[in-house]
Amino acid sequence: MELFPELKNIKVPTEKSRLWKDECCYCFDTPENGEGLFIDLIGLLAFSKKYVQLNHQKTHHHLYLNFKKVAIVNEKVKSPTIENGGEEKPPKKLAIGVEGGFNVEDEEIKYEEHYKLYIFPDDKFLELSDPIIPENVRVCCEKIKTLNSQSRKEEIVSWNAESVFPSAFAESIIQLDNNTKKIDPKGPWRCDIEGCDKVENLWLNLTDGFIGCGRKYADGTGGNGHAQEHFNQTQYPISVKLGTITKDHADVYSYPEDDMVSDPLLFQHLTHWGLNPNVMVKTEKSMAELELDQNLNFEFGKIQEKGKLLENVFGPGLTGIENLGNSCYMSSVIQMIFAIDSFQTRYLKDREASFKDITQDPTQSFEIQMSKLAHGLLSGDYSIPLSKPSKNANEESEAATQIGIAPKMFKSLIGASHAEFSTMKQQDAHEYLQYLLEYIERAEHSRPSWIQQANPTRLFQFHNEDRIECGSSGQVKYTRRLENILSVPVNLDDATNKQEVAQYEETLKQQNGVRQKDQEEIRPIIPLVSCINGFVEPYRVEDFLSPATGVKTFSLNSSRMATFPEVLIIHLKKYTYNADYTPKKLNVFMDVPDIIDIDSLRGRGIKEGEVPLKEGTINTTTKVPEPSFNQEVLDTLLSMDFPLVRCKKALLATGGKDAELAMNWIFEHTEDPDIDIEQTPVNNNNNNNNSSNSNDKLFVFNSQDVDNIIGMGFTDSQAKLALKNTKGNLERAADWLFSHIDNLDELVAKDNASTSSINPSLIPQSTTSLQPVSDGVGKYELLGFISHLGNNVTCGHYVCHIKKNNRWIKFNDRHVQLSEQPPKELGYIYFYKRQLN
């Protein structure tokens, strides 16, 4: 065989290329494992040695860059710990190499990177310096060495997006005469201070062209701080880091603002000193990369069983997940769903067939990434003790005790279509769980033909029964809708220790709100059963336009469960808002039993003696009266300086009862082109050419949302029906359409034929052809729970506890331990499995 058979297909990658080099496409091997990774020089995807043949079978690619990292233990560095008297403090945004910051070289383990060219199937390795290697192959390999992996680029973009703003000094810089100084864009560069030997971490002052080294690190090593000293002497404000300059990005620092900034005139300022960003290449890590490496986003707080020495555990099903940067919400959800047998079987049984027969880019295949994830968590291959516990840049407060897995490809794939889940911000685990289940549901519609296992998300699905009782006629209407999570209220009035809480709060008041050292905090204890019972409590809805009488009255609405799922997910509504609309958490302890019986929640449809709500007819030749609004809620919105038309639209779209929901709707639709256009509801039932029924006129549609859905291939009627059933939420409307794809025409026809004049925002979704779901007894046993520590869901830390083989296991990122007293009282989402008997 020719040694280099595909030279013409080898192209040098660029900054915009999608390069994966830190994780195998089919398993969680990394450059640190075994023989390292093998990067396809054409596809720019990485594979462990055992999957190179599979890639070759699919692509016929022969040339790979073997990338291997070898650990070097740095015995000189010891990080301070609580045990040896040190105090670990969270760094600030730019605490890199500054006094009080920390040394970027301060790592317990360093790595040497080794690269070789690998030729398959010859199984031949060549040193990159070997003259036999063609020039374009060598250049391609050298470029891959310097480029960031796709996951790394996404992390840096997310970090930069949160931290960099234009400098107030950039446009006022007066650059000095440069006749005597030009800077070579290719380097090498050196600090301008005589006697200073620094050739890295160099900063170019944009005013006078001075090149100075960066600041000293906390231990005195690193730069000599000459760039800072030069600013102190001259007050020239802005410098750019040499080695980070490319046509797309450069690190710019403002000394007066003491922050990383952007410079709108950077190209002009660099050209003044002979530097052309279009031809310059990146040779050093940017500050965003360094910050990412140095734990800039500490996870404070942890669920810790104080006073107990918990046992670390290892083996199949006991694999931790590396924190990828505030990704503990994702890790907790993944650990929980793969603790369920049906998910394990679904994604493990046909794993090899999926790997072999799916020709799609494996990084973009949900089937492949889920199968990879299942094997990584359940095989035990990565549940291996670390020789020495360590932290990575994003690890939570406890050091990792095992290798674990780092699902970067999975996070990238799932987050690509979601603005928030693609970032490094903390997220709500409940929202992520809902999003993931909907994502899986959509993927199941196009799953490979060889897969015979049932859709695992059906385990969670149940039919919710909604009941509406007309306040005037007493007539009732029952409808059903499909749900997968039971969200229940947390009512402080249900606390079982009200007297103790009142005494504690009075004591705190006398102490000026400060809890004394060693003083036990007393929180309300809320029985989970009370929350479940609160779910079925009826509530009153004002301004209900009765179909039976044709006049406005009130209704009594309530919900029950018509079926019981195999696995019941209970989500606690523990988060609310302060008077200023800032989020807050209800600090309560939950009384959570291991066994619950929810048979009392069973909805059995219309009861004997109840009269069905008649769909009366209202005069269709007259203008429909403008809906009335809850004046208190409307006044609340107006007091926040929202225009009246926006307030009315928001109340119509969200049901008219909740100021918080309406406020969020306004924020989400601020950029709508018709946000300030008054829309009057008019009854158009006499117009036979109108494909949408009169209920459309009672719901304010965002024309841009409708157009977006039509652009996905749906009709106008389908788009409006989806928006009505999801209260105007575009993302959930798209999900609703895909989940009802098989009977959309039927649902649209029924909606068009309806003569009901009930405001659709006040009536639950109703379908007469819901997909079948499993049903059984209402007795459940606790399988696991996800806990959250923090003041609201967008900060803090998530941990999950799962019962496996009659043992409770705590999964805290890559810290996996036996739990002696699982803190069930701190749960946020509980998973219960139906008992077979």
Secondary structure as UniProt FT lines:
FT   TURN            5..6
FT   HELIX           7..9
FT   TURN            15..16
FT   TURN            31..32
FT   TURN            34..35
FT   STRAND          37..40
FT   TURN            41..43
FT   STRAND          46..47
FT   HELIX           49..59
FT   STRAND          63..73
FT   TURN            75..76
FT   TURN            82..85
FT   TURN            93..94
FT   TURN            99..100
FT   TURN            104..105
FT   STRAND          109..119
FT   TURN            120..123
FT   STRAND          124..127
FT   TURN            128..129
FT   TURN            131..132
FT   HELIX           135..146
FT   HELIX           150..163
FT   STRAND          165..166
FT   HELIX           170..172
FT   TURN            179..180
FT   TURN            185..186
FT   TURN            194..195
FT   STRAND          202..205
FT   TURN            206..208
FT   STRAND          211..213
FT   TURN            218..219
FT   HELIX           226..234
FT   STRAND          238..241
FT   TURN            242..243
FT   STRAND          252..254
FT   TURN            255..258
FT   STRAND          259..262
FT   TURN            264..265
FT   HELIX           266..271
FT   TURN            272..274
FT   HELIX           277..279
FT   HELIX           287..293
FT   TURN            294..295
FT   TURN            306..307
FT   TURN            316..317
FT   HELIX           328..337
FT   TURN            338..339
FT   HELIX           341..348
FT   TURN            349..350
FT   HELIX           351..357
FT   HELIX           362..364
FT   HELIX           366..378
FT   TURN            381..382
FT   STRAND          385..390
FT   TURN            393..394
FT   STRAND          400..402
FT   HELIX           408..415
FT   TURN            416..417
FT   TURN            419..422
FT   HELIX           429..444
FT   TURN            445..446
FT   TURN            449..450
FT   HELIX           456..459
FT   STRAND          462..470
FT   TURN            471..473
FT   STRAND          476..483
FT   STRAND          486..489
FT   HELIX           492..494
FT   HELIX           498..510
FT   TURN            511..513
FT   TURN            517..518
FT   STRAND          525..527
FT   HELIX           528..535
FT   STRAND          539..545
FT   TURN            547..549
FT   STRAND          552..561
FT   STRAND          567..573
FT   STRAND          575..577
FT   TURN            579..580
FT   STRAND          583..585
FT   STRAND          589..591
FT   STRAND          595..597
FT   HELIX           599..601
FT   TURN            608..609
FT   TURN            620..621
FT   HELIX           631..638
FT   TURN            639..641
FT   HELIX           644..654
FT   HELIX           659..668
FT   TURN            669..671
FT   TURN            673..676
FT   TURN            685..686
FT   TURN            688..689
FT   HELIX           695..698
FT   HELIX           703..710
FT   TURN            711..713
FT   HELIX           716..725
FT   TURN            726..728
FT   HELIX           730..739
FT   HELIX           741..743
FT   HELIX           744..753
FT   HELIX           760..762
FT   STRAND          779..789
FT   TURN            793..794
FT   STRAND          797..804
FT   TURN            805..806
FT   STRAND          807..812
FT   TURN            813..814
FT   STRAND          815..818
FT   HELIX           824..826
FT   STRAND          827..834
//
